[in-house]
Amino acid sequence: MPIIAEAISKFGPARVGVVVGTSTSGIEGWELALGKRFSANGWPNYFRLARTELGDPAAFVEAVTGTAGPCYGVSTACTSGGKAIVAAVRLIQADLCDVVVTGGIDTLCSLTLNGFSVLDSISSARCNPFSINRDGINIGDGGALFVLGREEAHTRIAGWGESSDAHHLSAPDPEGYGAELAIEQALLHSGISPSDIAYLNLHGTATRLNDAMEAKVTHRLFGGDLPCSSTKALTGHMLGAAGSCEAAFVSMALARREVPPHLWDGDVDPKLPPLHLVDRIGERVEGRYMMSCSYAFGGNNLALILARE
Protein backbone atom coordinates (compact mmCIF):
# COMPACT_ATOMS: atom_id res chain seq x y z
CA MET A 1 0.00 0.00 0.00
CA PRO A 2 2.69 2.52 -1.01
CA ILE A 3 0.21 5.29 -1.85
CA ILE A 4 -1.23 5.20 1.68
CA ALA A 5 2.23 5.06 3.24
CA GLU A 6 3.22 8.05 1.12
CA ALA A 7 0.17 10.01 2.33
CA ILE A 8 0.97 9.19 5.98
CA SER A 9 4.56 10.30 5.48
CA LYS A 10 3.52 13.54 3.79
CA PHE A 11 0.58 14.61 5.97
CA GLY A 12 1.00 12.60 9.18
CA PRO A 13 -1.16 9.65 10.30
CA ALA A 14 -3.72 11.89 12.04
CA ARG A 15 -4.52 13.58 8.72
CA VAL A 16 -5.33 10.32 6.92
CA GLY A 17 -8.80 8.95 7.64
CA VAL A 18 -10.78 5.80 6.89
CA VAL A 19 -14.48 5.50 6.00
CA VAL A 20 -15.75 2.08 4.92
CA GLY A 21 -19.31 1.10 4.08
CA THR A 22 -20.71 -2.35 4.75
CA SER A 23 -23.96 -4.13 5.49
CA THR A 24 -22.92 -7.68 6.36
CA SER A 25 -19.18 -7.90 7.07
CA GLY A 26 -18.63 -9.86 10.29
CA ILE A 27 -22.12 -11.31 10.44
CA GLU A 28 -21.07 -14.75 9.18
CA GLY A 29 -18.61 -15.04 12.07
CA TRP A 30 -21.39 -14.18 14.51
CA GLU A 31 -23.69 -16.79 12.89
CA LEU A 32 -21.08 -19.53 13.24
CA ALA A 33 -20.27 -18.57 16.83
CA LEU A 34 -23.95 -18.43 17.75
CA GLY A 35 -24.46 -21.96 16.41
CA LYS A 36 -21.62 -23.22 18.59
CA ARG A 37 -23.00 -21.27 21.53
CA PHE A 38 -26.24 -23.28 21.40
CA SER A 39 -24.66 -26.62 20.51
CA ALA A 40 -21.77 -26.45 23.01
CA ASN A 41 -23.37 -24.27 25.70
CA GLY A 42 -20.73 -21.60 25.39
CA TRP A 43 -19.16 -19.11 23.05
CA PRO A 44 -16.06 -20.37 21.19
CA ASN A 45 -12.77 -19.02 22.53
CA TYR A 46 -11.95 -17.22 19.29
CA PHE A 47 -15.19 -15.21 19.23
CA ARG A 48 -14.97 -11.46 19.78
CA LEU A 49 -18.18 -9.45 19.49
CA ALA A 50 -16.29 -6.36 18.29
CA ARG A 51 -15.21 -8.27 15.18
CA THR A 52 -18.87 -8.51 14.10
CA GLU A 53 -19.61 -4.80 14.45
CA LEU A 54 -20.26 -2.88 11.24
CA GLY A 55 -17.43 -0.48 12.02
CA ASP A 56 -14.87 -3.29 12.17
CA PRO A 57 -13.88 -3.19 8.46
CA ALA A 58 -12.87 0.45 8.90
CA ALA A 59 -10.99 -0.41 12.09
CA PHE A 60 -9.20 -3.22 10.24
CA VAL A 61 -8.11 -0.88 7.44
CA GLU A 62 -6.86 1.60 10.04
CA ALA A 63 -4.87 -1.12 11.85
CA VAL A 64 -3.31 -2.46 8.65
CA THR A 65 -2.39 0.91 7.14
CA GLY A 66 -1.35 2.80 10.28
CA THR A 67 -3.68 5.73 9.76
CA ALA A 68 -4.82 7.68 12.82
CA GLY A 69 -7.38 10.14 11.49
CA PRO A 70 -11.17 9.88 11.71
CA CYS A 71 -12.20 6.25 11.29
CA TYR A 72 -15.76 4.95 11.07
CA GLY A 73 -18.19 2.79 9.15
CA VAL A 74 -21.29 3.60 7.11
CA SER A 75 -24.18 1.13 6.92
CA THR A 76 -27.12 2.20 4.76
CA ALA A 77 -27.77 -1.12 3.00
CA CYS A 78 -27.07 -0.99 -0.74
CA THR A 79 -25.89 2.64 -0.76
CA SER A 80 -23.24 2.06 1.94
CA GLY A 81 -20.17 1.95 -0.32
CA GLY A 82 -21.20 5.05 -2.26
CA LYS A 83 -22.19 6.97 0.85
CA ALA A 84 -18.82 6.16 2.42
CA ILE A 85 -17.15 7.88 -0.55
CA VAL A 86 -19.33 10.96 -0.08
CA ALA A 87 -18.54 10.98 3.65
CA ALA A 88 -14.83 10.83 2.81
CA VAL A 89 -15.11 13.84 0.51
CA ARG A 90 -16.83 15.78 3.27
CA LEU A 91 -14.00 15.00 5.71
CA ILE A 92 -11.56 16.53 3.24
CA GLN A 93 -13.80 19.52 2.56
CA ALA A 94 -14.11 20.14 6.32
CA ASP A 95 -10.29 20.08 6.58
CA LEU A 96 -10.42 17.16 9.01
CA CYS A 97 -8.33 15.05 6.64
CA ASP A 98 -5.99 15.51 3.72
CA VAL A 99 -6.45 11.95 2.47
CA VAL A 100 -9.15 9.34 3.16
CA VAL A 101 -9.17 5.62 2.39
CA THR A 102 -12.78 4.84 1.52
CA GLY A 103 -15.18 2.51 -0.22
CA GLY A 104 -17.30 -0.52 0.58
CA ILE A 105 -16.80 -4.15 1.59
CA ASP A 106 -19.35 -6.94 2.07
CA THR A 107 -19.19 -10.67 2.66
CA LEU A 108 -21.75 -13.41 2.17
CA CYS A 109 -23.71 -14.67 5.15
CA SER A 110 -26.82 -16.72 5.85
CA LEU A 111 -28.72 -13.68 7.10
CA THR A 112 -28.55 -12.08 3.67
CA LEU A 113 -29.30 -15.22 1.71
CA ASN A 114 -32.24 -16.18 3.91
CA GLY A 115 -33.54 -12.63 4.09
CA PHE A 116 -33.70 -12.14 0.33
CA SER A 117 -35.12 -15.63 -0.08
CA VAL A 118 -37.99 -14.70 2.25
CA LEU A 119 -38.58 -11.63 0.06
CA ASP A 120 -38.68 -14.01 -2.95
CA SER A 121 -36.01 -11.85 -4.58
CA ILE A 122 -33.23 -14.31 -5.47
CA SER A 123 -32.93 -15.66 -9.01
CA SER A 124 -31.98 -19.28 -9.61
CA ALA A 125 -30.04 -18.25 -12.73
CA ARG A 126 -27.79 -15.34 -13.65
CA CYS A 127 -29.67 -12.13 -12.94
CA ASN A 128 -31.28 -10.49 -15.95
CA PRO A 129 -31.62 -6.72 -15.39
CA PHE A 130 -34.45 -4.93 -17.26
CA SER A 131 -35.49 -8.07 -19.16
CA ILE A 132 -39.12 -9.11 -19.30
CA ASN A 133 -37.83 -12.39 -17.85
CA ARG A 134 -36.08 -10.88 -14.83
CA ASP A 135 -36.86 -12.69 -11.59
CA GLY A 136 -34.47 -11.44 -8.93
CA ILE A 137 -30.93 -10.79 -7.81
CA ASN A 138 -27.72 -12.78 -7.49
CA ILE A 139 -25.95 -11.99 -4.22
CA GLY A 140 -22.24 -11.37 -4.52
CA ASP A 141 -19.54 -10.22 -2.18
CA GLY A 142 -16.35 -8.24 -2.56
CA GLY A 143 -15.16 -4.70 -2.14
CA ALA A 144 -13.48 -1.69 -3.69
CA LEU A 145 -11.48 0.97 -1.85
CA PHE A 146 -10.24 4.33 -3.09
CA VAL A 147 -7.63 6.76 -1.83
CA LEU A 148 -9.18 10.25 -2.00
CA GLY A 149 -7.21 13.45 -1.69
CA ARG A 150 -7.01 17.03 -2.88
CA GLU A 151 -4.27 16.47 -5.44
CA GLU A 152 -5.26 16.22 -9.09
CA ALA A 153 -5.82 12.71 -10.46
CA HIS A 154 -7.24 11.24 -13.65
CA THR A 155 -10.67 10.94 -11.98
CA ARG A 156 -12.42 13.22 -9.51
CA ILE A 157 -15.67 13.19 -7.57
CA ALA A 158 -17.63 15.86 -9.43
CA GLY A 159 -20.80 15.77 -7.35
CA TRP A 160 -23.39 13.71 -5.58
CA GLY A 161 -27.00 13.74 -4.49
CA GLU A 162 -28.70 11.94 -1.63
CA SER A 163 -32.31 11.47 -0.57
CA SER A 164 -34.34 9.32 1.78
CA ASP A 165 -37.96 9.00 0.72
CA ALA A 166 -38.86 6.27 3.29
CA HIS A 167 -41.53 4.93 0.92
CA HIS A 168 -41.31 1.34 2.19
CA LEU A 169 -38.95 -0.88 4.15
CA SER A 170 -37.94 -2.99 1.15
CA ALA A 171 -39.90 -1.80 -1.93
CA PRO A 172 -39.00 1.32 -3.94
CA ASP A 173 -41.36 4.20 -4.58
CA PRO A 174 -42.94 3.14 -7.92
CA GLU A 175 -42.63 6.67 -9.30
CA GLY A 176 -39.04 7.05 -8.05
CA TYR A 177 -39.38 10.60 -6.80
CA GLY A 178 -36.66 10.11 -4.18
CA ALA A 179 -34.32 8.62 -6.78
CA GLU A 180 -35.07 11.52 -9.11
CA LEU A 181 -34.30 14.01 -6.34
CA ALA A 182 -30.90 12.40 -5.71
CA ILE A 183 -29.99 12.55 -9.42
CA GLU A 184 -31.12 16.16 -9.74
CA GLN A 185 -29.07 17.12 -6.68
CA ALA A 186 -26.00 15.40 -8.13
CA LEU A 187 -26.36 17.28 -11.41
CA LEU A 188 -26.86 20.59 -9.59
CA HIS A 189 -23.89 19.91 -7.32
CA SER A 190 -21.71 19.16 -10.35
CA GLY A 191 -22.92 22.21 -12.25
CA ILE A 192 -23.87 20.18 -15.31
CA SER A 193 -27.02 19.20 -17.20
CA PRO A 194 -28.40 15.71 -17.97
CA SER A 195 -27.00 15.95 -21.50
CA ASP A 196 -23.45 16.17 -20.08
CA ILE A 197 -23.65 12.63 -18.66
CA ALA A 198 -21.93 10.24 -21.07
CA TYR A 199 -22.78 6.98 -19.30
CA LEU A 200 -24.95 5.83 -16.41
CA ASN A 201 -24.19 2.78 -14.27
CA LEU A 202 -27.66 1.62 -13.26
CA HIS A 203 -28.50 0.08 -9.90
CA GLY A 204 -30.20 -2.61 -12.00
CA THR A 205 -30.91 -5.37 -9.48
CA ALA A 206 -33.12 -7.39 -11.87
CA THR A 207 -36.06 -7.38 -9.46
CA ARG A 208 -39.46 -6.54 -10.92
CA LEU A 209 -40.09 -3.42 -8.83
CA ASN A 210 -36.60 -1.89 -8.74
CA ASP A 211 -36.00 -2.12 -12.48
CA ALA A 212 -39.46 -0.72 -13.22
CA MET A 213 -38.83 2.28 -10.96
CA GLU A 214 -35.32 2.89 -12.27
CA ALA A 215 -36.30 2.66 -15.94
CA LYS A 216 -39.05 5.19 -15.33
CA VAL A 217 -36.76 7.67 -13.55
CA THR A 218 -33.87 7.26 -15.98
CA HIS A 219 -36.06 7.78 -19.03
CA ARG A 220 -37.80 10.73 -17.40
CA LEU A 221 -34.51 12.55 -16.77
CA PHE A 222 -32.25 11.36 -19.59
CA GLY A 223 -34.50 10.02 -22.33
CA GLY A 224 -33.80 6.79 -24.14
CA ASP A 225 -30.43 7.50 -25.78
CA LEU A 226 -28.02 7.69 -22.81
CA PRO A 227 -25.69 4.64 -22.75
CA CYS A 228 -26.53 2.64 -19.61
CA SER A 229 -25.68 -0.71 -18.10
CA SER A 230 -26.12 -2.65 -14.91
CA THR A 231 -22.94 -4.48 -13.89
CA LYS A 232 -24.69 -6.75 -11.39
CA ALA A 233 -24.82 -9.58 -13.92
CA LEU A 234 -21.00 -9.42 -13.84
CA THR A 235 -20.50 -9.23 -10.07
CA GLY A 236 -23.75 -10.11 -8.37
CA HIS A 237 -25.35 -7.59 -6.06
CA MET A 238 -22.62 -6.82 -3.53
CA LEU A 239 -25.04 -4.95 -1.27
CA GLY A 240 -22.99 -2.63 0.96
CA ALA A 241 -20.05 -2.84 -1.45
CA ALA A 242 -22.11 -2.26 -4.60
CA GLY A 243 -21.84 1.53 -4.62
CA SER A 244 -18.05 1.65 -4.43
CA CYS A 245 -17.52 -1.28 -6.80
CA GLU A 246 -19.76 0.36 -9.38
CA ALA A 247 -17.92 3.65 -8.86
CA ALA A 248 -14.78 1.67 -9.75
CA PHE A 249 -16.45 0.52 -12.98
CA VAL A 250 -17.26 4.15 -13.78
CA SER A 251 -13.70 5.24 -13.01
CA MET A 252 -12.35 2.58 -15.37
CA ALA A 253 -14.89 3.56 -18.03
CA LEU A 254 -13.73 7.17 -17.82
CA ALA A 255 -10.08 6.16 -18.11
CA ARG A 256 -10.63 3.72 -20.98
CA ARG A 257 -13.48 5.56 -22.73
CA GLU A 258 -15.16 2.19 -22.85
CA VAL A 259 -18.21 1.22 -20.81
CA PRO A 260 -18.94 -2.12 -19.12
CA PRO A 261 -21.49 -4.24 -20.97
CA HIS A 262 -25.04 -4.93 -19.91
CA LEU A 263 -25.37 -8.72 -19.84
CA TRP A 264 -28.95 -9.91 -20.31
CA ASP A 265 -31.05 -12.08 -22.61
CA GLY A 266 -32.11 -9.13 -24.77
CA ASP A 267 -35.84 -9.70 -24.24
CA VAL A 268 -37.22 -6.19 -23.79
CA ASP A 269 -39.98 -5.60 -21.26
CA PRO A 270 -42.59 -3.58 -23.21
CA LYS A 271 -43.94 -2.18 -19.93
CA LEU A 272 -40.67 -0.37 -19.21
CA PRO A 273 -39.71 2.95 -20.79
CA PRO A 274 -36.97 2.30 -23.37
CA LEU A 275 -33.33 2.67 -22.34
CA HIS A 276 -30.11 2.39 -24.33
CA LEU A 277 -28.71 -0.69 -22.63
CA VAL A 278 -25.12 -1.16 -23.76
CA ASP A 279 -25.10 -4.90 -24.44
CA ARG A 280 -22.13 -4.90 -26.83
CA ILE A 281 -18.70 -5.52 -25.32
CA GLY A 282 -16.19 -2.77 -26.03
CA GLU A 283 -18.63 0.07 -26.78
CA ARG A 284 -16.74 3.36 -26.82
CA VAL A 285 -18.18 6.41 -25.07
CA GLU A 286 -16.67 9.89 -24.98
CA GLY A 287 -17.54 12.60 -22.47
CA ARG A 288 -16.06 13.84 -19.19
CA TYR A 289 -18.91 12.95 -16.84
CA MET A 290 -20.37 9.60 -15.86
CA MET A 291 -22.85 8.69 -13.13
CA SER A 292 -23.55 5.74 -10.86
CA CYS A 293 -26.85 5.34 -9.01
CA SER A 294 -27.56 3.23 -5.93
CA TYR A 295 -30.94 2.62 -4.29
CA ALA A 296 -31.34 0.92 -0.92
CA PHE A 297 -33.94 -0.42 1.47
CA GLY A 298 -35.96 2.24 3.23
CA GLY A 299 -35.88 4.56 0.22
CA ASN A 300 -32.23 5.51 0.67
CA ASN A 301 -30.99 6.92 -2.65
CA LEU A 302 -27.59 8.03 -3.93
CA ALA A 303 -26.34 9.42 -7.24
CA LEU A 304 -22.58 9.85 -7.68
CA ILE A 305 -20.96 11.70 -10.59
CA LEU A 306 -17.32 11.13 -11.53
CA ALA A 307 -15.38 13.23 -14.02
CA ARG A 308 -12.26 12.71 -16.11
CA GLU A 309 -9.66 15.44 -15.80
N, C-alpha and C positions, 0 to 999 in steps of 0.2 A: 504494500500500500504506500508507494513512494510519494504519491501526490498528497496524501493526508499527512505523512511525516513532514513533507516540505511545508505544508500550511502550519503545522504545529511549530516548526522551527522558525518560521517567518513571523507569525502573529502571537505565539505563545499558546499553550494548551487551553487556557481559560477563554480564549477567543474563538475556539473551534467547537461547535456544538453538534448535537446529534438529535434528529427527529425521525422516528421510524413508525410507520403505520402497520397495523396488523389487526386481524380479527380472530385468529385461531392459534397463533404460535404458542406452544406450551400446553395446549389443552390435551393433546394426545398423551403426554406424560402424566397429567393429572388423571386421565381416564384409566391408564394402566395401573397407576398407584392405587386408585380407588378400588379397582377390582381385587387387588391383592389385600387391601385393607379389609374387605368383606370376607375374602376366602381364607385369610391367615390371621384375622383378628388383630391386625396392626399394620401401621404404615411401613412400607419398605425403608430400609436404612438410607437409601440413596435419595429419597424423596425430599424435596425442598419446595414449599409452597411458593416462595418468591420466584422460582423458575417458571411457574405457570402464569404469572401475572403478565398483563398485556404490555407493560412497560419493559419487560425483560429483554426483548430484542434490542431495544435502544441501549439498555445497560450493557448488554454483551458487546455491541459495537464500540461503546465507550471504553470498556475494559480492554478490548483487543487493540484499539488504535491509540489509546493513551490521551484522548481528548479530555478536557475538564470544563468545558463550557456548559450551557444549558443542555439538558438531556432528558427527553421524555418521549412517550409513545402517543400515537393517535389511533383511536379505534372508532370508526364510523362506518362499519361494515364495508361495502364495496367501493367506497370513496376514500378509504383510509390512506392508501399509498399516495394518491394525488393530493389529499389534504395535508399530508405530512410535508410535501414539497412546498405547498403554499405557506405552511407554518414556518418552514425554514427560510423562505424569502422574507417573511415578516421579521424574523429575528435579525437578519442582516439589515433590513431597512430601519429597524429600531436601534441599530448600532449596539446590539447585545452580542453579536458575533461578526467575525470577518469571513468565516467559512463555516458551512454546515454540511455534515454528511446526512443524507436524507433519502427516503424512498419507502418502499413497502415490502414486507416479507409475510408469507403465510405458509402453513404446513397442513397437510391432510389430517383429519381426525374423525372419529365416529360421530361426534356431535354434528358436524357439518353434513356428513353423508346422510345420517338419519334425519336430520332436520329438513333438508331439501327433499328427501324421499317422502316425508310426511306431507310436504307441500305439493307432491306429485310434479316436481319440477326437474327431475333428472332424466336425461335421454339415455336410452340403451345403446345408441349408436353415436357416431361423431355428431356434435351439435351442428345445427343447420340454420344459421341466423338469417332471418327475413324470408325464408322459404315458406311456401304454403304448407310444407310438410314438417315444419319445425315442431319439436315436442319437448324441448327442455335443454338444460345446460349439461356440460361436462365439467366436473370440478377438477381443477388443477392446483398445483402448489408451486412455489418458487419465490423469486424476489428480484428486485432491481434497485440499486442504490446509486445516488448521484453525489458528486461533490460540488456544492454551489458556493460561489463567491462573487465578489464585485468585479474581478478582472475579466476582460473581454475573452470570450470563447466562441467556438463556431456556432453554438446554440445558446439562446437566452430564453428566460421565462418572460414572455411579452405581456401576459396578463392572465387574469383568472376571474371566474365568477362563481359564487356559491349561493345556494338557497336551501331552505328546508320547508317543504310544503306540508309535511305531516298528513298527507292524504290518507295513508293506510299503513299498518305495520309492515306488510310485505308486498302489497300490490301498488303499482305506480298510478298516479293520477292519469286517467285515460286521455285527457286533453294535453297533459304535459306542461301545464303553466309554470310549475316550479322549474322544470328543466329548461324551458324557454327563458325564464328570468336569469338563470345561471349563465346561459350562452350570451344573452344580451349584455349582462354585466361584464363578461369577459371581453366582448368586442369593445365596449365602452372603455374599459380599463386599458385596453391595448391601443385605443385611438384609431381603430380600423373599422371597415364595413364588412358585411358578410361576403361581398365579392372579393375581398382580399384573401380569404381563406382558400388555400390551394388543395387541401386534403383534410378530411375529417375521420378520425379513428372513432368509430361508433362503439357504444357500450355493448350492443348486440349480443345479448345473452342467449338468444334463440328460444326464449319463452314466448308464449302467445301474447301476453299482455305487454311485456316490456318492449318487444319489437314493434308492436302496433303503436304504442305511445311514441317511441323514438322516431319511427318513420314519419309520423304525423308532424312532430316538432321540427325535424330536420328539413322536411319538404316545405313547411310553412316559412322557415327562416332562410333557407338556402336554395329552394327550388329542387329540380331533379337532375341538375347537371354537375353538381359538385362531386368529385371523386371521393368515395367513401369505402370503408371496409371495416368489418369486425374481425379482430385477430383471435377471438376466443376459440375458433375452430383449429387454430394452430397451437394454442397453449392450454386450453381449458380455461374456465373462469377461476382466476386465482384470488378472487374475493378481496381481502385486504391488500393484496399485492397487485391487483389488477391495474389500478390507476398509475402506479409508477412503472410497471412493465409496459403498459401501453404508451406512456410518455417516452419510454426508451425506443419503442417502435417509431414514434413520431420523430424523435431526434435522429434516428438512423435514416428515416425517409427524407428529412431535410438535408442531411449530409450527402446522401446518395442521389437525391432527386428521383427517387424510385419508391413507390408506395407498396406496403405489404398487401398481398392478395386476399380477396374475400373468398374463402373456400365454402362452397355450398353446392346443392344439386342443381341450381339454376331454375328451379320451378318457382316462378313469381307468384306471390300472393296477390290476387287482383283486388283484395280489400285494403291493401296498403298503398299509400301514396308512392309513386315511383321514385326510386333513388338510383343514382349511378354507382352501382356496386362494382368495384374494381376486381373482377374475377379472372383477370389475365395476369400471369406472373411477369414481372419486369416492366409494368406500366410506368412510364416516365411522367413526372409532374413537376412543373416549375412553380415558382412563387415562394415568397419569404416566410409566409405564415401558415401554420398547420395547427389543428385543434384536436384535442382528445376529450371525450365526454364520459363521465362516470355517474351512475345513478344507483342509489343504495336503498336498503330497507328504511322505512320511516319517512320516505320522501326527501332523502338527503342527496343533493345534486351538486355536481362540480363540472365546470368547463375550464380547461387549461389550454392556453395558447402558447406555442413555442415559435420562435423566429430564428431564421438563419442570418447570421451577421455577414 
